[in-house]
Amino acid sequence: MPEFFKMTTIHYKMTEAFLVANAASAAPVYSLLEFQGTKIKSIPENIDVYLYGSIDGITGLMVFLMHEHLFILSGDRGLMGKYDFLKLIRSYRPKWIKGNPGAVHQVMHIAKPFSTIQDSNDIMIMMAQSLPGSEAPGFGEVCRLPEALDLKEAAALMQRIEKAFALHPSSINRLKQRIVQRVADGEQIFCDHGGELIAHGAIEYYTPESAMLGGIYVDPVMRGKGCGGYVTRALMKRVFDKNMTPILCVYTDNSEARGLYEALGFKTQAILLEIHLDYDRS
């Protein structure tokens, strides 16, 4: 009889097989757990993983991150309507849920008795199979990779980006340390225009066959001039040089970014659902 159970080391093998079978939607899981290729190395201390299934295999996986963020991966449309699932949700009380779009009605249905839905968004996972041609955006010398990176300027740009998107931006010294390692590994790039760093992009993490691009940012005064395309192209080339496939995530209502990525050859592989919940704690 299928049931919910907390994942331990004895369940790693069945979980790995489940992720491989659901590769199109599983990219966020690879960013949350520790992997070596397709093998799970460990589960971070601030994460709990629950599985749904039996000893013969699983049909659902839930990753609770610091009791506030829940990512749900399942092809079972009835998974979220089960009583034991509702008990888990009530005990963890996540502020928002990511899940497969086929289960959105079940999520909204079971959420209503104890929460108010504030907002929801669709997140597209997009993939490219080849480098774009010269007719696509970002081709040419719109901006360039600096010959020598000014570490202080790079950290200042990263801090501006974090202030725009994060509640608690990192210190300049911590950013410098991170940049040195990631630039040396070829996983972070900065672009220059007129002697000033104005754009950034990174390879955020790897799945067994893909690399997730992220942090693609262009200073507002330089947007619309091809810098975003230049940064994305440079990251795509680095991924293809590793014989891997570039993937990225974008909100469906971000039409400008979607248009750029589609022009560069990215196609939608899966759509995740993000729901923001406001819990009634009475």
C-alpha positions as protocol buffer text, in pm:
chain_id: "A"
residue {
  index: 1
  type: MET
  ca { x: 0 y: 0 z: 0 }
}
residue {
  index: 2
  type: PRO
  ca { x: 156 y: 338 z: -99 }
}
residue {
  index: 3
  type: GLU
  ca { x: 230 y: 577 z: 188 }
}
residue {
  index: 4
  type: PHE
  ca { x: 433 y: 885 z: 280 }
}
residue {
  index: 5
  type: PHE
  ca { x: 767 y: 823 z: 450 }
}
residue {
  index: 6
  type: LYS
  ca { x: 1077 y: 1025 z: 531 }
}
residue {
  index: 7
  type: MET
  ca { x: 1374 y: 953 z: 306 }
}
residue {
  index: 8
  type: THR
  ca { x: 1688 y: 801 z: 461 }
}
residue {
  index: 9
  type: THR
  ca { x: 2001 y: 653 z: 306 }
}
residue {
  index: 10
  type: ILE
  ca { x: 1827 y: 321 z: 237 }
}
residue {
  index: 11
  type: HIS
  ca { x: 1589 y: 504 z: -1 }
}
residue {
  index: 12
  type: TYR
  ca { x: 1857 y: 677 z: -209 }
}
residue {
  index: 13
  type: LYS
  ca { x: 1857 y: 425 z: -493 }
}
residue {
  index: 14
  type: MET
  ca { x: 1481 y: 439 z: -557 }
}
residue {
  index: 15
  type: THR
  ca { x: 1491 y: 820 z: -531 }
}
residue {
  index: 16
  type: GLU
  ca { x: 1772 y: 843 z: -786 }
}
residue {
  index: 17
  type: ALA
  ca { x: 1574 y: 626 z: -1028 }
}
residue {
  index: 18
  type: PHE
  ca { x: 1265 y: 844 z: -979 }
}
residue {
  index: 19
  type: LEU
  ca { x: 1461 y: 1163 z: -1053 }
}
residue {
  index: 20
  type: VAL
  ca { x: 1611 y: 1018 z: -1371 }
}
residue {
  index: 21
  type: ALA
  ca { x: 1263 y: 916 z: -1487 }
}
residue {
  index: 22
  type: ASN
  ca { x: 1135 y: 1271 z: -1418 }
}
residue {
  index: 23
  type: ALA
  ca { x: 1441 y: 1457 z: -1546 }
}
residue {
  index: 24
  type: ALA
  ca { x: 1248 y: 1731 z: -1730 }
}
residue {
  index: 25
  type: SER
  ca { x: 1104 y: 1866 z: -1402 }
}
residue {
  index: 26
  type: ALA
  ca { x: 1367 y: 1753 z: -1151 }
}
residue {
  index: 27
  type: ALA
  ca { x: 1629 y: 2027 z: -1193 }
}
residue {
  index: 28
  type: PRO
  ca { x: 1539 y: 2214 z: -868 }
}
residue {
  index: 29
  type: VAL
  ca { x: 1586 y: 1893 z: -667 }
}
residue {
  index: 30
  type: TYR
  ca { x: 1945 y: 1866 z: -789 }
}
residue {
  index: 31
  type: SER
  ca { x: 2006 y: 2219 z: -657 }
}
residue {
  index: 32
  type: LEU
  ca { x: 1872 y: 2137 z: -309 }
}
residue {
  index: 33
  type: LEU
  ca { x: 2035 y: 1800 z: -234 }
}
residue {
  index: 34
  type: GLU
  ca { x: 2401 y: 1698 z: -260 }
}
residue {
  index: 35
  type: PHE
  ca { x: 2473 y: 1486 z: -568 }
}
residue {
  index: 36
  type: GLN
  ca { x: 2769 y: 1315 z: -733 }
}
residue {
  index: 37
  type: GLY
  ca { x: 2644 y: 1269 z: -1087 }
}
residue {
  index: 38
  type: THR
  ca { x: 2310 y: 1088 z: -1051 }
}
residue {
  index: 39
  type: LYS
  ca { x: 2398 y: 957 z: -703 }
}
residue {
  index: 40
  type: ILE
  ca { x: 2277 y: 1128 z: -386 }
}
residue {
  index: 41
  type: LYS
  ca { x: 2571 y: 1208 z: -156 }
}
residue {
  index: 42
  type: SER
  ca { x: 2382 y: 1360 z: 136 }
}
residue {
  index: 43
  type: ILE
  ca { x: 2084 y: 1568 z: 248 }
}
residue {
  index: 44
  type: PRO
  ca { x: 2166 y: 1914 z: 391 }
}
residue {
  index: 45
  type: GLU
  ca { x: 2072 y: 1966 z: 756 }
}
residue {
  index: 46
  type: ASN
  ca { x: 1806 y: 2229 z: 677 }
}
residue {
  index: 47
  type: ILE
  ca { x: 1618 y: 1997 z: 439 }
}
residue {
  index: 48
  type: ASP
  ca { x: 1373 y: 1712 z: 492 }
}
residue {
  index: 49
  type: VAL
  ca { x: 1269 y: 1485 z: 207 }
}
residue {
  index: 50
  type: TYR
  ca { x: 948 y: 1281 z: 207 }
}
residue {
  index: 51
  type: LEU
  ca { x: 863 y: 1015 z: -50 }
}
residue {
  index: 52
  type: TYR
  ca { x: 532 y: 865 z: -153 }
}
residue {
  index: 53
  type: GLY
  ca { x: 521 y: 502 z: -260 }
}
residue {
  index: 54
  type: SER
  ca { x: 627 y: 162 z: -136 }
}
residue {
  index: 55
  type: ILE
  ca { x: 932 y: -65 z: -124 }
}
residue {
  index: 56
  type: ASP
  ca { x: 882 y: -130 z: -495 }
}
residue {
  index: 57
  type: GLY
  ca { x: 924 y: 235 z: -597 }
}
residue {
  index: 58
  type: ILE
  ca { x: 794 y: 588 z: -550 }
}
residue {
  index: 59
  type: THR
  ca { x: 557 y: 814 z: -743 }
}
residue {
  index: 60
  type: GLY
  ca { x: 611 y: 1137 z: -552 }
}
residue {
  index: 61
  type: LEU
  ca { x: 883 y: 1338 z: -380 }
}
residue {
  index: 62
  type: MET
  ca { x: 859 y: 1641 z: -150 }
}
residue {
  index: 63
  type: VAL
  ca { x: 1153 y: 1856 z: -38 }
}
residue {
  index: 64
  type: PHE
  ca { x: 1091 y: 2077 z: 268 }
}
residue {
  index: 65
  type: LEU
  ca { x: 1347 y: 2356 z: 296 }
}
residue {
  index: 66
  type: MET
  ca { x: 1365 y: 2525 z: 639 }
}
residue {
  index: 67
  type: HIS
  ca { x: 994 y: 2453 z: 690 }
}
residue {
  index: 68
  type: GLU
  ca { x: 903 y: 2742 z: 457 }
}
residue {
  index: 69
  type: HIS
  ca { x: 956 y: 2616 z: 104 }
}
residue {
  index: 70
  type: LEU
  ca { x: 809 y: 2298 z: -36 }
}
residue {
  index: 71
  type: PHE
  ca { x: 895 y: 2161 z: -379 }
}
residue {
  index: 72
  type: ILE
  ca { x: 668 y: 1883 z: -500 }
}
residue {
  index: 73
  type: LEU
  ca { x: 757 y: 1650 z: -787 }
}
residue {
  index: 74
  type: SER
  ca { x: 492 y: 1395 z: -883 }
}
residue {
  index: 75
  type: GLY
  ca { x: 294 y: 1273 z: -1180 }
}
residue {
  index: 76
  type: ASP
  ca { x: 20 y: 1147 z: -947 }
}
residue {
  index: 77
  type: ARG
  ca { x: -268 y: 1396 z: -975 }
}
residue {
  index: 78
  type: GLY
  ca { x: -428 y: 1260 z: -658 }
}
residue {
  index: 79
  type: LEU
  ca { x: -118 y: 1282 z: -440 }
}
residue {
  index: 80
  type: MET
  ca { x: -204 y: 1618 z: -285 }
}
residue {
  index: 81
  type: GLY
  ca { x: -559 y: 1516 z: -198 }
}
residue {
  index: 82
  type: LYS
  ca { x: -449 y: 1240 z: 37 }
}
residue {
  index: 83
  type: TYR
  ca { x: -508 y: 1284 z: 410 }
}
residue {
  index: 84
  type: ASP
  ca { x: -147 y: 1207 z: 508 }
}
residue {
  index: 85
  type: PHE
  ca { x: -24 y: 1473 z: 268 }
}
residue {
  index: 86
  type: LEU
  ca { x: -254 y: 1729 z: 430 }
}
residue {
  index: 87
  type: LYS
  ca { x: -111 y: 1634 z: 771 }
}
residue {
  index: 88
  type: LEU
  ca { x: 243 y: 1698 z: 643 }
}
residue {
  index: 89
  type: ILE
  ca { x: 148 y: 2035 z: 498 }
}
residue {
  index: 90
  type: ARG
  ca { x: -20 y: 2139 z: 821 }
}
residue {
  index: 91
  type: SER
  ca { x: 283 y: 2039 z: 1029 }
}
residue {
  index: 92
  type: TYR
  ca { x: 540 y: 2217 z: 812 }
}
residue {
  index: 93
  type: ARG
  ca { x: 324 y: 2515 z: 713 }
}
residue {
  index: 94
  type: PRO
  ca { x: 528 y: 2628 z: 412 }
}
residue {
  index: 95
  type: LYS
  ca { x: 479 y: 2987 z: 297 }
}
residue {
  index: 96
  type: TRP
  ca { x: 461 y: 2875 z: -63 }
}
residue {
  index: 97
  type: ILE
  ca { x: 451 y: 2554 z: -261 }
}
residue {
  index: 98
  type: LYS
  ca { x: 616 y: 2454 z: -587 }
}
residue {
  index: 99
  type: GLY
  ca { x: 448 y: 2164 z: -760 }
}
residue {
  index: 100
  type: ASN
  ca { x: 350 y: 2010 z: -1088 }
}
residue {
  index: 101
  type: PRO
  ca { x: 79 y: 2209 z: -1272 }
}
residue {
  index: 102
  type: GLY
  ca { x: -151 y: 1907 z: -1301 }
}
residue {
  index: 103
  type: ALA
  ca { x: -211 y: 1916 z: -926 }
}
residue {
  index: 104
  type: VAL
  ca { x: -284 y: 2287 z: -887 }
}
residue {
  index: 105
  type: HIS
  ca { x: -655 y: 2232 z: -821 }
}
residue {
  index: 106
  type: GLN
  ca { x: -585 y: 1980 z: -547 }
}
residue {
  index: 107
  type: VAL
  ca { x: -334 y: 2217 z: -384 }
}
residue {
  index: 108
  type: MET
  ca { x: -580 y: 2505 z: -389 }
}
residue {
  index: 109
  type: HIS
  ca { x: -862 y: 2282 z: -266 }
}
residue {
  index: 110
  type: ILE
  ca { x: -687 y: 2143 z: 39 }
}
residue {
  index: 111
  type: ALA
  ca { x: -522 y: 2479 z: 118 }
}
residue {
  index: 112
  type: LYS
  ca { x: -843 y: 2676 z: 153 }
}
residue {
  index: 113
  type: PRO
  ca { x: -952 y: 2540 z: 494 }
}
residue {
  index: 114
  type: PHE
  ca { x: -638 y: 2669 z: 664 }
}
residue {
  index: 115
  type: SER
  ca { x: -481 y: 2933 z: 441 }
}
residue {
  index: 116
  type: THR
  ca { x: -545 y: 3215 z: 196 }
}
residue {
  index: 117
  type: ILE
  ca { x: -388 y: 3206 z: -150 }
}
residue {
  index: 118
  type: GLN
  ca { x: -208 y: 3535 z: -204 }
}
residue {
  index: 119
  type: ASP
  ca { x: -56 y: 3477 z: -546 }
}
residue {
  index: 120
  type: SER
  ca { x: 58 y: 3213 z: -792 }
}
residue {
  index: 121
  type: ASN
  ca { x: 305 y: 3203 z: -1079 }
}
residue {
  index: 122
  type: ASP
  ca { x: 407 y: 2959 z: -1348 }
}
residue {
  index: 123
  type: ILE
  ca { x: 781 y: 2896 z: -1383 }
}
residue {
  index: 124
  type: MET
  ca { x: 906 y: 2763 z: -1716 }
}
residue {
  index: 125
  type: ILE
  ca { x: 1206 y: 2528 z: -1733 }
}
residue {
  index: 126
  type: MET
  ca { x: 1365 y: 2594 z: -2074 }
}
residue {
  index: 127
  type: MET
  ca { x: 1638 y: 2402 z: -2258 }
}
residue {
  index: 128
  type: ALA
  ca { x: 1857 y: 2475 z: -2562 }
}
residue {
  index: 129
  type: GLN
  ca { x: 2008 y: 2207 z: -2787 }
}
residue {
  index: 130
  type: SER
  ca { x: 2265 y: 2417 z: -2977 }
}
residue {
  index: 131
  type: LEU
  ca { x: 2438 y: 2754 z: -2987 }
}
residue {
  index: 132
  type: PRO
  ca { x: 2236 y: 3023 z: -3168 }
}
residue {
  index: 133
  type: GLY
  ca { x: 2349 y: 3171 z: -3499 }
}
residue {
  index: 134
  type: SER
  ca { x: 2460 y: 3526 z: -3574 }
}
residue {
  index: 135
  type: GLU
  ca { x: 2102 y: 3635 z: -3641 }
}
residue {
  index: 136
  type: ALA
  ca { x: 2003 y: 3579 z: -3275 }
}
residue {
  index: 137
  type: PRO
  ca { x: 2043 y: 3848 z: -3004 }
}
residue {
  index: 138
  type: GLY
  ca { x: 2378 y: 3915 z: -2839 }
}
residue {
  index: 139
  type: PHE
  ca { x: 2604 y: 3838 z: -3136 }
}
residue {
  index: 140
  type: GLY
  ca { x: 2902 y: 4074 z: -3174 }
}
residue {
  index: 141
  type: GLU
  ca { x: 3080 y: 4317 z: -2944 }
}
residue {
  index: 142
  type: VAL
  ca { x: 2785 y: 4471 z: -2761 }
}
residue {
  index: 143
  type: CYS
  ca { x: 2977 y: 4416 z: -2439 }
}
residue {
  index: 144
  type: ARG
  ca { x: 3278 y: 4198 z: -2366 }
}
residue {
  index: 145
  type: LEU
  ca { x: 3444 y: 3983 z: -2105 }
}
residue {
  index: 146
  type: PRO
  ca { x: 3711 y: 4195 z: -1931 }
}
residue {
  index: 147
  type: GLU
  ca { x: 4073 y: 4092 z: -1978 }
}
residue {
  index: 148
  type: ALA
  ca { x: 4139 y: 4143 z: -1607 }
}
residue {
  index: 149
  type: LEU
  ca { x: 3848 y: 4133 z: -1362 }
}
residue {
  index: 150
  type: ASP
  ca { x: 3835 y: 4412 z: -1102 }
}
residue {
  index: 151
  type: LEU
  ca { x: 3734 y: 4206 z: -799 }
}
residue {
  index: 152
  type: LYS
  ca { x: 3607 y: 4502 z: -597 }
}
residue {
  index: 153
  type: GLU
  ca { x: 3391 y: 4624 z: -886 }
}
residue {
  index: 154
  type: ALA
  ca { x: 3261 y: 4271 z: -949 }
}
residue {
  index: 155
  type: ALA
  ca { x: 3163 y: 4232 z: -583 }
}
residue {
  index: 156
  type: ALA
  ca { x: 2989 y: 4571 z: -589 }
}
residue {
  index: 157
  type: LEU
  ca { x: 2784 y: 4463 z: -893 }
}
residue {
  index: 158
  type: MET
  ca { x: 2690 y: 4136 z: -722 }
}
residue {
  index: 159
  type: GLN
  ca { x: 2583 y: 4326 z: -410 }
}
residue {
  index: 160
  type: ARG
  ca { x: 2358 y: 4553 z: -621 }
}
residue {
  index: 161
  type: ILE
  ca { x: 2201 y: 4242 z: -774 }
}
residue {
  index: 162
  type: GLU
  ca { x: 2148 y: 4079 z: -433 }
}
residue {
  index: 163
  type: LYS
  ca { x: 1995 y: 4396 z: -290 }
}
residue {
  index: 164
  type: ALA
  ca { x: 1743 y: 4394 z: -573 }
}
residue {
  index: 165
  type: PHE
  ca { x: 1638 y: 4032 z: -517 }
}
residue {
  index: 166
  type: ALA
  ca { x: 1739 y: 3920 z: -166 }
}
residue {
  index: 167
  type: LEU
  ca { x: 1634 y: 4028 z: 182 }
}
residue {
  index: 168
  type: HIS
  ca { x: 1985 y: 3985 z: 325 }
}
residue {
  index: 169
  type: PRO
  ca { x: 2259 y: 4062 z: 68 }
}
residue {
  index: 170
  type: SER
  ca { x: 2607 y: 3922 z: 132 }
}
residue {
  index: 171
  type: SER
  ca { x: 2900 y: 4134 z: 247 }
}
residue {
  index: 172
  type: ILE
  ca { x: 3158 y: 4259 z: -5 }
}
residue {
  index: 173
  type: ASN
  ca { x: 3431 y: 4038 z: 145 }
}
residue {
  index: 174
  type: ARG
  ca { x: 3218 y: 3725 z: 128 }
}
residue {
  index: 175
  type: LEU
  ca { x: 3120 y: 3805 z: -231 }
}
residue {
  index: 176
  type: LYS
  ca { x: 3487 y: 3850 z: -325 }
}
residue {
  index: 177
  type: GLN
  ca { x: 3574 y: 3506 z: -190 }
}
residue {
  index: 178
  type: ARG
  ca { x: 3287 y: 3345 z: -379 }
}
residue {
  index: 179
  type: ILE
  ca { x: 3367 y: 3527 z: -704 }
}
residue {
  index: 180
  type: VAL
  ca { x: 3736 y: 3426 z: -704 }
}
residue {
  index: 181
  type: GLN
  ca { x: 3648 y: 3056 z: -685 }
}
residue {
  index: 182
  type: ARG
  ca { x: 3355 y: 3061 z: -927 }
}
residue {
  index: 183
  type: VAL
  ca { x: 3533 y: 3269 z: -1192 }
}
residue {
  index: 184
  type: ALA
  ca { x: 3835 y: 3036 z: -1168 }
}
residue {
  index: 185
  type: ASP
  ca { x: 3600 y: 2740 z: -1222 }
}
residue {
  index: 186
  type: GLY
  ca { x: 3445 y: 2911 z: -1527 }
}
residue {
  index: 187
  type: GLU
  ca { x: 3103 y: 2919 z: -1363 }
}
residue {
  index: 188
  type: GLN
  ca { x: 3057 y: 3296 z: -1329 }
}
residue {
  index: 189
  type: ILE
  ca { x: 3110 y: 3574 z: -1582 }
}
residue {
  index: 190
  type: PHE
  ca { x: 3102 y: 3953 z: -1579 }
}
residue {
  index: 191
  type: CYS
  ca { x: 3072 y: 4174 z: -1885 }
}
residue {
  index: 192
  type: ASP
  ca { x: 3224 y: 4515 z: -1947 }
}
residue {
  index: 193
  type: HIS
  ca { x: 3106 y: 4815 z: -2148 }
}
residue {
  index: 194
  type: GLY
  ca { x: 3303 y: 5136 z: -2164 }
}
residue {
  index: 195
  type: GLY
  ca { x: 3532 y: 5028 z: -1882 }
}
residue {
  index: 196
  type: GLU
  ca { x: 3249 y: 4946 z: -1640 }
}
residue {
  index: 197
  type: LEU
  ca { x: 3101 y: 4612 z: -1538 }
}
residue {
  index: 198
  type: ILE
  ca { x: 2736 y: 4617 z: -1641 }
}
residue {
  index: 199
  type: ALA
  ca { x: 2623 y: 4252 z: -1674 }
}
residue {
  index: 200
  type: HIS
  ca { x: 2653 y: 3918 z: -1499 }
}
residue {
  index: 201
  type: GLY
  ca { x: 2560 y: 3553 z: -1544 }
}
residue {
  index: 202
  type: ALA
  ca { x: 2643 y: 3219 z: -1386 }
}
residue {
  index: 203
  type: ILE
  ca { x: 2613 y: 2844 z: -1402 }
}
residue {
  index: 204
  type: GLU
  ca { x: 2419 y: 2790 z: -1081 }
}
residue {
  index: 205
  type: TYR
  ca { x: 2436 y: 2411 z: -1052 }
}
residue {
  index: 206
  type: TYR
  ca { x: 2452 y: 2088 z: -1250 }
}
residue {
  index: 207
  type: THR
  ca { x: 2214 y: 1797 z: -1302 }
}
residue {
  index: 208
  type: PRO
  ca { x: 2353 y: 1471 z: -1447 }
}
residue {
  index: 209
  type: GLU
  ca { x: 2327 y: 1593 z: -1808 }
}
residue {
  index: 210
  type: SER
  ca { x: 2247 y: 1965 z: -1780 }
}
residue {
  index: 211
  type: ALA
  ca { x: 2370 y: 2291 z: -1631 }
}
residue {
  index: 212
  type: MET
  ca { x: 2129 y: 2547 z: -1487 }
}
residue {
  index: 213
  type: LEU
  ca { x: 2200 y: 2905 z: -1594 }
}
residue {
  index: 214
  type: GLY
  ca { x: 2100 y: 3183 z: -1358 }
}
residue {
  index: 215
  type: GLY
  ca { x: 2179 y: 3524 z: -1219 }
}
residue {
  index: 216
  type: ILE
  ca { x: 2154 y: 3675 z: -1567 }
}
residue {
  index: 217
  type: TYR
  ca { x: 2145 y: 4046 z: -1500 }
}
residue {
  index: 218
  type: VAL
  ca { x: 2207 y: 4367 z: -1697 }
}
residue {
  index: 219
  type: ASP
  ca { x: 2220 y: 4715 z: -1544 }
}
residue {
  index: 220
  type: PRO
  ca { x: 1897 y: 4901 z: -1631 }
}
residue {
  index: 221
  type: VAL
  ca { x: 2073 y: 5168 z: -1840 }
}
residue {
  index: 222
  type: MET
  ca { x: 2217 y: 4900 z: -2072 }
}
residue {
  index: 223
  type: ARG
  ca { x: 1907 y: 4686 z: -2119 }
}
residue {
  index: 224
  type: GLY
  ca { x: 1768 y: 4636 z: -2467 }
}
residue {
  index: 225
  type: LYS
  ca { x: 2113 y: 4663 z: -2630 }
}
residue {
  index: 226
  type: GLY
  ca { x: 2199 y: 4293 z: -2652 }
}
residue {
  index: 227
  type: CYS
  ca { x: 2401 y: 4250 z: -2332 }
}
residue {
  index: 228
  type: GLY
  ca { x: 2164 y: 3988 z: -2189 }
}
residue {
  index: 229
  type: GLY
  ca { x: 2198 y: 3788 z: -2509 }
}
residue {
  index: 230
  type: TYR
  ca { x: 2578 y: 3820 z: -2499 }
}
residue {
  index: 231
  type: VAL
  ca { x: 2595 y: 3692 z: -2141 }
}
residue {
  index: 232
  type: THR
  ca { x: 2358 y: 3404 z: -2211 }
}
residue {
  index: 233
  type: ARG
  ca { x: 2550 y: 3303 z: -2524 }
}
residue {
  index: 234
  type: ALA
  ca { x: 2878 y: 3300 z: -2331 }
}
residue {
  index: 235
  type: LEU
  ca { x: 2727 y: 3075 z: -2062 }
}
residue {
  index: 236
  type: MET
  ca { x: 2570 y: 2845 z: -2323 }
}
residue {
  index: 237
  type: LYS
  ca { x: 2908 y: 2798 z: -2493 }
}
residue {
  index: 238
  type: ARG
  ca { x: 3073 y: 2701 z: -2166 }
}
residue {
  index: 239
  type: VAL
  ca { x: 2802 y: 2444 z: -2100 }
}
residue {
  index: 240
  type: PHE
  ca { x: 2819 y: 2295 z: -2451 }
}
residue {
  index: 241
  type: ASP
  ca { x: 3198 y: 2279 z: -2421 }
}
residue {
  index: 242
  type: LYS
  ca { x: 3140 y: 2045 z: -2125 }
}
residue {
  index: 243
  type: ASN
  ca { x: 2917 y: 1828 z: -2349 }
}
residue {
  index: 244
  type: MET
  ca { x: 2618 y: 1921 z: -2135 }
}
residue {
  index: 245
  type: THR
  ca { x: 2285 y: 2092 z: -2209 }
}
residue {
  index: 246
  type: PRO
  ca { x: 2201 y: 2444 z: -2083 }
}
residue {
  index: 247
  type: ILE
  ca { x: 1871 y: 2492 z: -1901 }
}
residue {
  index: 248
  type: LEU
  ca { x: 1721 y: 2792 z: -1722 }
}
residue {
  index: 249
  type: CYS
  ca { x: 1406 y: 2900 z: -1538 }
}
residue {
  index: 250
  type: VAL
  ca { x: 1191 y: 3205 z: -1611 }
}
residue {
  index: 251
  type: TYR
  ca { x: 851 y: 3325 z: -1494 }
}
residue {
  index: 252
  type: THR
  ca { x: 590 y: 3299 z: -1769 }
}
residue {
  index: 253
  type: ASP
  ca { x: 486 y: 3662 z: -1716 }
}
residue {
  index: 254
  type: ASN
  ca { x: 842 y: 3787 z: -1777 }
}
residue {
  index: 255
  type: SER
  ca { x: 776 y: 3834 z: -2148 }
}
residue {
  index: 256
  type: GLU
  ca { x: 1099 y: 4024 z: -2217 }
}
residue {
  index: 257
  type: ALA
  ca { x: 1323 y: 3750 z: -2077 }
}
residue {
  index: 258
  type: ARG
  ca { x: 1113 y: 3475 z: -2236 }
}
residue {
  index: 259
  type: GLY
  ca { x: 1144 y: 3643 z: -2576 }
}
residue {
  index: 260
  type: LEU
  ca { x: 1522 y: 3666 z: -2542 }
}
residue {
  index: 261
  type: TYR
  ca { x: 1565 y: 3302 z: -2441 }
}
residue {
  index: 262
  type: GLU
  ca { x: 1333 y: 3178 z: -2714 }
}
residue {
  index: 263
  type: ALA
  ca { x: 1528 y: 3382 z: -2971 }
}
residue {
  index: 264
  type: LEU
  ca { x: 1845 y: 3210 z: -2845 }
}
residue {
  index: 265
  type: GLY
  ca { x: 1690 y: 2867 z: -2906 }
}
residue {
  index: 266
  type: PHE
  ca { x: 1553 y: 2775 z: -2564 }
}
residue {
  index: 267
  type: LYS
  ca { x: 1232 y: 2573 z: -2564 }
}
residue {
  index: 268
  type: THR
  ca { x: 1000 y: 2498 z: -2271 }
}
residue {
  index: 269
  type: GLN
  ca { x: 1046 y: 2149 z: -2124 }
}
residue {
  index: 270
  type: ALA
  ca { x: 826 y: 2171 z: -1815 }
}
residue {
  index: 271
  type: ILE
  ca { x: 621 y: 2419 z: -1613 }
}
residue {
  index: 272
  type: LEU
  ca { x: 636 y: 2438 z: -1234 }
}
residue {
  index: 273
  type: LEU
  ca { x: 374 y: 2601 z: -1016 }
}
residue {
  index: 274
  type: GLU
  ca { x: 462 y: 2846 z: -740 }
}
residue {
  index: 275
  type: ILE
  ca { x: 188 y: 2929 z: -489 }
}
residue {
  index: 276
  type: HIS
  ca { x: 219 y: 3188 z: -212 }
}
residue {
  index: 277
  type: LEU
  ca { x: 12 y: 3104 z: 95 }
}
residue {
  index: 278
  type: ASP
  ca { x: -84 y: 3313 z: 395 }
}
residue {
  index: 279
  type: TYR
  ca { x: -163 y: 3076 z: 680 }
}
residue {
  index: 280
  type: ASP
  ca { x: -440 y: 3111 z: 932 }
}
residue {
  index: 281
  type: ARG
  ca { x: -251 y: 3028 z: 1252 }
}
residue {
  index: 282
  type: SER
  ca { x: -551 y: 3049 z: 1485 }
}
